[in-house]
Amino acid sequence: TSVPCGDLLRRLKDLPRDKSYVAYARGPYCVYADEAVEFLRSKRRRATRLVEGFPEWRAAGLPVETGAAAYVASARR
């Protein structure tokens, strides 16, 4: 589920505490991911910053939700 940093407070109730969250930004010097991790951790969520970019995440074979399921999950928000 993709949640823009500015929507985290509003969407926090949709983010279960028993999940882990990965924040990523536009590049290594973008602070939005760091702010998202700090916020999520302050709200008792497990969060980490993705050091590389999304293409590297996908290339590593890590989980990615795509297709209709991803669209439906985003549309519910």
Phi, psi and omega in degrees: 000127179263127179230116176300147183308319181293345181259000186300315182299314181294326185263001185306320182297340179274355184253098183302148180288339184272009178252164174251144183238143180241124178257137177226156184231186183287339181185178186295341183256001178281131185268353183300320180295319178298318179295320179296316179298314180300315180297310182299318179295324179293340179257022175063041173247146175280122182216147177217158179265134174281114183290315178278187178264177180299319178301323178291323177301310181296316181298332179282356179081017179282159188296136178220131177265126182227174174073207185299321181299318179293320180295315180297316180298319180290323182293331179291340185280000000 
